[in-house]
Amino acid sequence: MKTQTHPTTVVHLVNMVGLLGICVSLVIAFYYQLVMHELPCPLCLLQRIGLIIAGFGFLFNIYFGLRNLHYGMVIIGSILTGIMASRQMFLHILPGDKGYGSAFLGLHFYTWALVTSVVIIAATAVVLAISEMNSSIRPLNMPPALFRIASWGFLLLISANLVSTVLECGGGQCADNPVIYELLSK
């Protein structure tokens, strides 16, 4: 992957932190999927897609320059994640419902997805507000290898999500409450 510009400003650093945050979210999701054997439900998969769209916006800002189109991708991906997470929260809001999957620090992952999407939208608003001041701030001296590692890690996580989704759902519709990988069970 070649860069057209060397991302060395504070705004670029914020975009890289956003990309790394999404990578961490996807790694945690994979940890629970592979180690704890909790397969993601269809709404969980859609939340991952929303995070990936937001991650592409951060990645494009890092490699192709800061553009409103890329920030739009971040916001649209976060809104999609928030809508899917809210839908899942409303499905499990009834008294006595234990929710879907494990909880992390007392909250289910769909609740964390909603919190994450709100934080990403708020951070994007702040970055857009300070973007004009960005040129007057002294450039940072950051090694380009950090950006490459984050970017390749993100692309690897996207590939892993694609493979695991195909294995889980096979060629058809994903199960509402999956317990096996459909493609591996045949």
Salt bridges, closest charged atoms under 4 A:
ASP97 OD2 - HIS92 ND1 3.27
